[in-house]
Amino acid sequence: MSNSTNSVSTLITQLLRLYNNNLEGFDKISEAVTSNKENVTLDLFDNNDKIRRVSVPSFGFMKSELERLDKNIQNLSGISDAASSIRMADGSFRKIIVSKLDSEAPDIKDLNSITNFKSKSNFFFENLLNPLLYVSFDITNQAPIDTEKVIVKRFLLDLDSQAKINWFNKKYNGRADINYIDFLQDILNNSVSFIPDEEILDLPPRELRYYGKFSVLRISDIQETKTINSVEIVQNKKLLKLDKLFYTDIRAGFSDTVALKVGNFLAINSDTKDTKYKITSIDSSTNSIVVELVEGFRSPQIGTEIFSFYSEKDNNLEVQVPISFNERNIVFIKAIDPDSKLPAKNWSPGSAFYTNDLEITNTDGSIEKLEKYYKFQVVDFGNHLLAMAKDKIPPSTLGIIPDAPTLDPSNFKVL
């Protein structure tokens, strides 16, 4: 009986081995579906009850690799909005810049009404006023964020009668929706003379409002479970212990006043910043954060000022148009595409205003109209030059040295 291969004990042993192998197979198949490990190892018993290890590719790993490759392809082809970089043979990195076909900038379809003006230092006598007076037009979200220049066309109306002044005040003053073609036709119909002033203006530089540097004290590898399409996938992430969890808002006037939040980005400090991580979790009790790689290839290291806070540049686009005393202006604007350098096809709606009615808020909080501000605060070199030109007063360098007088003694006597 002991030599029989069909004994009950042999069958039970085979069934037990088959059961254990099936149980191991189901368990590892489940792990292969959900895990992001490259391979899953199955420990199976052979006919001699010896363990034989079989490696099975992980479906979760294959899926994550496919998603990674798909994201890289999208970055390279310009489908994704995220920037990308490639590693060269010498170990350096080059950022990929996606270009587009040349096209004009989008039309600006909205301008704000003007009620205030501002001033700024103008030691180089820009437009011959010091301080320089200007009004601001906000074109944020109407032109590409990296727009550097715009074309500004001003119509300085010469209203030589009270009837024309009343026409301007009633029909245009304070409006910001003036059609360019209709306006040109209207001033021709009403015989209104004007001085056209068209120039290309540079936009003020944008600023990075937030900044901060962070030292890394400890690095740990952790696993986080993420559910994708009703399947739980384990992902490997970095747990970093930092020296602080605060960064600086330059407008606040104090350092380290803003706390890091989930969703913020940190960039690795290097000669060329090309690696960015996203914060996915924060533990304020231990100054620890969990990050995931968003862009680049560099790994965080333990050290001083390894990370810097990464924020997008200020997206406000402001056009500063210089003005002067007693002007009735109507302003139109075209954005210039930063890549193709081509301007928009159409002018923006026009904004009309009378400069003397504009107001400024002084440093002490008081409000003052431009007419008064101009008389007491502004040095108008242009006005002096214009007066000299009208009065025909030559400069001293062009003057003629007079002859010395000749004295006649007979004209003098002692009384």
C-alpha positions in Angstrom: 0.0 0.0 0.0 2.9 2.3 0.9 4.4 1.8 -2.6 1.1 2.7 -4.4 1.0 6.0 -6.2 -2.8 6.2 -5.8 -2.9 5.9 -2.1 -5.2 8.1 -0.1 -2.3 9.8 1.6 -0.6 10.6 -1.7 -3.8 12.0 -3.1 -4.3 14.2 0.0 -0.7 15.5 -0.3 -1.2 16.3 -4.0 -4.6 18.0 -3.3 -3.0 20.0 -0.5 -0.1 21.0 -2.8 -2.5 22.0 -5.6 -4.6 24.0 -3.1 -1.6 25.9 -1.8 -0.4 26.6 -5.3 -3.8 27.8 -6.3 -4.1 30.0 -3.2 -0.6 31.4 -3.9 -1.5 32.0 -7.5 -4.8 33.9 -6.7 -3.0 36.0 -4.1 -0.1 36.9 -6.4 -2.4 37.6 -9.3 -4.3 40.0 -7.2 -1.1 41.6 -6.2 0.1 41.8 -9.8 -3.0 43.7 -10.7 -2.8 46.3 -7.9 0.9 46.6 -7.2 3.3 49.0 -8.9 6.3 46.6 -8.4 8.0 45.6 -11.6 7.5 41.8 -10.9 5.5 39.7 -8.5 7.2 36.4 -7.3 5.1 33.2 -6.9 6.4 30.5 -4.6 5.0 27.2 -6.1 5.6 23.6 -4.9 6.6 21.1 -7.5 5.9 17.3 -7.4 8.9 16.8 -5.1 7.5 19.4 -2.6 10.3 21.8 -3.4 9.6 25.5 -3.8 10.0 26.8 -7.3 9.9 30.6 -7.8 8.1 32.1 -10.8 8.2 35.9 -11.6 5.1 37.4 -13.2 5.1 41.0 -14.6 3.0 43.4 -12.5 0.0 44.9 -14.4 0.1 47.9 -12.1 3.7 48.6 -13.0 3.0 48.1 -16.6 0.1 50.5 -16.4 2.2 53.2 -14.5 4.9 52.8 -17.1 2.5 53.3 -20.0 1.0 56.4 -18.3 4.6 57.7 -17.8 5.5 57.1 -21.4 2.2 58.7 -22.5 2.8 61.8 -20.5 6.4 62.1 -21.9 5.0 61.8 -25.4 2.5 64.4 -24.7 5.1 66.7 -23.3 7.4 66.2 -26.3 4.6 66.7 -28.8 3.3 69.8 -27.0 -0.1 68.3 -26.2 0.4 68.7 -22.5 0.7 72.2 -20.8 3.6 71.0 -18.6 7.2 71.8 -19.6 9.6 69.0 -20.3 13.3 68.4 -20.4 15.7 65.8 -21.8 19.0 64.5 -20.5 22.0 64.9 -22.8 24.9 62.4 -23.1 27.1 64.5 -20.9 24.5 64.4 -18.1 23.3 68.0 -18.6 19.6 68.8 -19.2 18.0 70.8 -21.9 14.5 72.1 -21.6 12.1 71.5 -24.6 10.4 74.6 -25.8 7.4 74.0 -27.9 6.9 76.5 -30.7 3.7 77.3 -32.5 2.8 78.6 -36.0 3.1 82.4 -36.4 -0.2 84.1 -35.6 -1.4 87.4 -34.4 -2.3 88.1 -30.8 -5.9 87.8 -29.8 -8.0 91.0 -29.9 -8.5 92.9 -26.6 -12.3 93.1 -26.2 -12.6 95.0 -22.9 -11.0 98.1 -21.3 -11.7 99.5 -17.9 -13.2 103.0 -17.4 -10.6 105.5 -16.1 -11.2 107.5 -12.9 -7.8 107.6 -11.3 -4.2 108.3 -12.4 -0.8 107.5 -10.8 2.7 108.9 -10.7 6.2 107.5 -10.6 9.7 108.8 -10.6 10.9 110.1 -13.9 14.5 111.5 -13.5 15.2 110.9 -17.2 12.4 113.4 -18.1 10.3 110.8 -19.9 7.7 112.8 -21.8 9.3 115.8 -20.1 7.2 115.5 -17.0 8.6 114.8 -13.5 7.0 112.9 -11.9 5.5 111.0 -14.8 1.7 110.9 -14.9 0.1 107.8 -16.4 -3.1 105.7 -16.4 -3.2 101.9 -16.2 -5.2 99.5 -18.4 -5.6 95.9 -17.2 -5.5 93.4 -20.1 -5.0 90.3 -17.9 -6.4 87.1 -19.5 -6.8 89.0 -22.8 -3.3 88.6 -24.0 -0.6 85.8 -23.6 1.0 85.9 -20.1 4.4 86.5 -21.6 3.3 89.5 -23.7 6.0 92.2 -23.5 4.8 94.9 -25.8 1.6 96.5 -27.0 0.7 99.2 -29.5 -1.2 102.2 -28.0 -3.0 104.7 -30.1 -4.2 107.9 -28.5 -6.4 110.5 -29.9 -5.8 113.9 -28.2 -8.9 115.9 -29.2 -8.6 119.6 -29.9 -12.0 120.9 -28.8 -12.0 124.6 -29.7 -15.6 125.4 -28.7 -17.9 124.7 -25.8 -20.3 122.8 -28.2 -17.5 120.3 -29.0 -16.6 120.0 -25.3 -20.3 119.3 -24.6 -20.3 116.7 -27.4 -17.3 114.9 -25.9 -18.7 115.0 -22.4 -22.1 113.7 -23.4 -21.0 111.0 -25.9 -17.6 109.7 -25.0 -16.2 110.9 -21.6 -16.0 108.0 -19.2 -16.9 105.3 -21.7 -14.7 102.2 -22.3 -16.6 100.5 -25.2 -15.9 102.9 -28.1 -15.8 101.3 -31.5 -12.7 102.3 -33.4 -14.3 102.7 -36.9 -17.4 104.4 -35.6 -15.3 106.9 -33.6 -13.2 107.8 -36.6 -16.3 108.4 -38.6 -17.9 110.5 -35.8 -15.0 112.9 -35.4 -14.9 113.4 -39.2 -18.6 114.1 -39.3 -18.3 116.7 -36.4 -15.1 118.3 -37.8 -13.2 117.6 -34.6 -9.5 118.1 -35.0 -7.1 115.8 -33.1 -3.5 114.8 -32.6 -2.9 111.1 -33.2 -0.2 109.5 -31.1 0.7 105.9 -31.7 3.6 104.2 -30.0 4.8 100.8 -28.9 5.0 100.5 -25.1 6.8 98.0 -23.0 4.8 96.3 -20.3 6.1 96.5 -16.7 8.1 93.4 -15.6 6.2 90.8 -13.7 7.4 89.7 -10.3 7.6 86.5 -8.3 5.5 87.3 -5.3 6.5 84.3 -3.1 9.9 82.9 -2.3 11.6 80.7 0.3 14.4 78.1 0.6 14.1 74.8 2.5 16.8 72.5 3.9 16.2 68.8 3.9 17.0 67.0 7.2 15.9 63.5 6.4 14.6 61.5 3.5 12.4 58.3 3.7 10.7 56.2 1.1 7.0 55.5 1.7 4.2 53.9 -0.1 0.8 55.5 -0.7 -2.3 53.7 -2.0 -4.1 55.5 -4.8 -7.4 54.3 -6.3 -7.5 54.5 -10.1 -10.5 53.1 -12.0 -11.7 51.4 -8.8 -8.3 49.7 -8.5 -6.0 50.4 -5.6 -2.4 51.0 -6.7 0.5 51.4 -4.4 2.9 54.2 -5.3 6.4 54.9 -4.0 6.9 58.5 -2.8 9.4 60.6 -0.9 8.9 61.7 2.7 11.0 64.7 3.4 11.7 66.3 6.8 12.3 70.0 6.3 13.8 72.7 8.5 10.6 74.8 8.2 7.2 74.8 6.5 6.9 78.6 5.8 7.8 80.8 2.9 7.7 84.6 2.3 5.2 86.9 0.6 7.2 90.0 -0.5 4.1 92.1 -0.2 3.6 91.3 3.5 6.9 93.0 4.6 7.8 90.1 6.9 9.7 86.8 6.3 8.2 83.3 6.5 4.6 84.3 7.0 2.9 81.9 4.7 2.6 78.1 5.4 3.1 75.4 2.8 -0.1 73.8 1.5 -0.9 70.6 -0.3 -0.6 71.4 -4.0 2.3 73.8 -3.7 5.5 73.2 -5.8 9.1 73.0 -4.7 12.0 73.3 -7.2 15.4 71.7 -6.6 18.1 74.4 -6.4 20.7 74.0 -9.2 22.5 76.0 -11.8 19.5 75.5 -14.1 16.3 74.9 -12.3 14.8 72.0 -14.2 13.2 69.7 -11.5 9.9 70.4 -9.8 8.1 68.4 -7.1 4.5 68.7 -5.9 3.5 68.5 -2.3 0.8 65.8 -1.8 0.8 65.6 2.0 2.0 67.7 5.0 2.6 66.8 8.6 3.1 70.1 10.5 3.9 68.3 13.8 7.2 66.9 12.3 7.9 69.5 9.6 7.5 66.6 7.1 6.1 66.6 3.6 5.4 64.0 0.9 6.3 65.0 -2.6 5.9 63.5 -6.1 8.0 64.3 -9.1 6.2 66.6 -11.6 9.0 67.7 -13.9 12.7 66.9 -14.3 15.0 64.1 -13.2 16.9 65.4 -10.1 16.4 63.6 -6.8 16.3 65.5 -3.5 19.4 65.2 -1.3 20.0 65.9 2.4 21.5 69.3 2.8 21.1 73.0 3.2 18.7 75.0 1.0 18.0 72.1 -1.3 14.5 73.3 -2.3 13.1 76.7 -3.2 9.5 77.6 -3.3 8.2 77.5 -6.9 5.5 79.9 -7.9 4.3 81.2 -11.2 5.2 84.7 -12.2 2.6 87.4 -11.6 0.0 87.0 -14.4 -1.2 90.6 -14.3 -0.7 92.5 -17.5 -0.8 96.2 -17.1 -0.4 98.9 -19.8 0.8 102.2 -18.5 -0.1 105.1 -20.8 1.5 108.5 -20.0 -0.8 111.5 -19.8 -0.5 115.2 -19.2 -2.6 118.2 -18.1 -5.9 119.2 -19.7 -6.1 116.4 -22.2 -9.2 114.8 -23.7 -7.9 111.3 -24.6 -9.4 108.3 -26.3 -7.1 105.3 -26.1 -7.1 102.1 -28.2 -4.7 99.1 -27.6 -3.3 96.2 -29.6 -1.3 93.4 -28.1 1.8 92.1 -29.8 2.2 88.3 -29.9 5.4 87.5 -27.9 6.4 84.7 -30.3 5.6 85.9 -33.8 5.9 89.6 -32.9 2.7 90.2 -34.9 0.1 92.6 -33.5 -3.6 91.8 -33.1 -5.8 92.5 -36.2 -8.3 94.8 -34.5 -8.0 97.6 -32.0 -9.5 97.2 -28.5 -12.6 99.1 -27.5 -11.6 102.7 -26.8 -11.5 104.3 -23.4 -12.2 108.0 -23.2 -11.4 110.4 -20.3 -10.6 114.0 -19.4 -7.3 114.0 -17.6 -8.1 117.0 -15.3 -11.0 115.0 -13.8 -8.8 112.0 -12.8 -7.9 111.4 -9.2 -4.8 110.1 -7.3 -4.6 108.8 -3.8 -1.6 110.4 -2.0 0.6 108.6 0.5 -1.3 110.2 3.4 -4.6 108.8 2.0 -5.9 112.1 0.7 -7.5 112.2 -2.8 -6.5 114.9 -5.2 -7.5 115.7 -8.8 -4.9 115.8 -11.5 -5.6 119.5 -12.2 -4.4 120.5 -8.6 -1.7 117.8 -8.5 -0.2 119.0 -11.7 0.0 122.6 -10.6 1.7 121.9 -7.3 3.6 118.7 -7.8 4.7 118.3 -11.4 7.6 120.0 -13.2 6.6 120.2 -16.9 9.7 120.7 -18.9 7.8 120.3 -22.1 5.6 123.3 -21.2 8.7 125.4 -20.6 10.3 124.4 -23.9 7.0 125.1 -25.7 6.8 128.5 -24.2 10.4 129.3 -25.2 9.7 128.2 -28.7 6.6 130.4 -29.0 8.4 133.4 -27.4 11.4 132.8 -29.7 13.8 132.9 -26.8 17.1 131.4 -27.9 19.3 129.4 -25.5 22.3 131.2 -24.0 24.7 129.1 -26.0 23.3 130.7 -29.2 23.5 134.2 -27.8 25.8 136.9 -29.2 28.4 138.5 -26.9 27.8 142.3 -26.9 30.5 144.8 -27.5 32.0 146.4 -24.4 30.7 150.0 -23.9 32.9 153.0 -24.8 33.0 155.6 -22.0 33.1 159.4 -23.0 34.6 161.5 -20.2 32.6 164.5 -21.2 29.5 162.7 -20.2 30.6 162.7 -16.5 31.0 165.7 -14.2 31.2 166.3 -10.5 28.3 168.2 -9.0 
